[in-house]
Amino acid sequence: MAKRRPVRNLLGLAVLTVLVQRPMHPYEMASVLRARAKDRDMRIKWGSLYTVVGNLEKHGLIAAVESNRQGARPERTVYRVTDAGLAEAADWTRELLAAPADEPSAFEAGLSVLGGLGPDEVAELLRRRLAVLERHLAAGRDELERDGREVPRLFLLEAEYALAMRRAEAAWVRGLLAELTDGTFPGLDAWRAYHETGRLPDDVAAAAERGRRDD
C-alpha cells in the first residue's frame, strides 16, 4: 500500500529532486523541469507549482533562503531542500520503483466497453490507434538515439521505459486487430450479429443476467 505523504502531488517530488542541484526560485524550478521534459514523465500541472512549493515549505521539506527583486519583477523567493526533504525524496523514489501502482489507463477503460461498438468499427479505430503508436515509436526511437549520444543512459531510463511500453502496446493492438480481421476472435460472429439485430445471443444474455444477480 502506498504511504500517505505530506505532499502527494508528484510535482512535489520533481521539485525536491531539482533542488538537490542547488537552491532555486519557483520560476527557475519550472524552467529546469521543462528543460528536462519532466512534464512528459509525470502528470504535472504547472498552475499548481506555487501551491506545491508552499506545501513543501509548510511540511519542512524545503526552506526559504532568500527573497530578491529585480527591477519591476515580482519578488522571488529562493528555496533549498532540507534534510527532511532529501529523505522524503529518497523514500518516495524507492516506493515508485518497488511498488507497482494499479492505475487503469483511458485505453483500458475504452477496452472494457468496446462491445458497445460493432467489431468492424472497433477494428478501424484500432488501425488508427496503431498508426499513431507507430509514428510515436519512430519519433521516440529517433529522440532516444539522438539524446543517447549526449546524455548518460542513467538520465534516459524513463524514456526507454516509455518506448518499451508503447512498443508492447503496439504489439498487443496489432495482435487483436489481426484476430478481428481474420475472424479468429472468439465470439466474433455473435458480437457482429448483436449489432446487426440488436439482440444478444442466448448464452451471452444469460451470462449478463447472472452478472446482474451476482451484483
Long-range contacts (C-beta under 8 A, 24 or more apart in sequence): 2-95, 2-99, 2-101, 3-91, 3-95, 5-88, 5-92, 6-55, 6-59, 6-61, 6-88, 7-52, 7-55, 7-56, 7-59, 7-61, 9-48, 9-52, 9-55, 10-42, 10-43, 10-44, 11-42, 11-44, 11-45, 11-48, 11-49, 11-52, 12-52, 12-55, 12-56, 12-61, 13-42, 13-89, 13-92, 13-93, 13-96, 14-38, 14-42, 14-44, 15-49, 15-52, 15-53, 15-56, 15-62, 16-56, 16-61, 16-62, 16-81, 16-85, 16-86, 16-88, 16-89, 16-92, 17-89, 17-93, 19-62, 19-79, 19-80, 19-81, 19-85, 20-81, 20-86, 20-89, 23-65, 23-78, 23-79, 23-80, 24-78, 24-79, 25-76, 25-77, 25-78, 25-79, 26-50, 26-53, 26-76, 26-77, 26-79, 27-76, 29-53, 40-162, 41-158, 41-162, 53-79, 56-85, 59-84, 60-84, 60-85, 61-85, 61-88, 107-169, 115-191, 117-195, 118-191, 118-192, 118-195, 119-180, 119-185, 119-188, 119-191, 119-192, 119-195, 120-192, 122-180, 123-177, 123-180, 123-181, 126-173, 126-176, 126-177, 126-180, 127-177, 129-173, 130-170, 130-173, 130-174, 130-177, 133-166, 133-169, 133-170, 133-173, 134-170, 136-166, 137-163, 137-166, 137-167, 137-170, 140-166
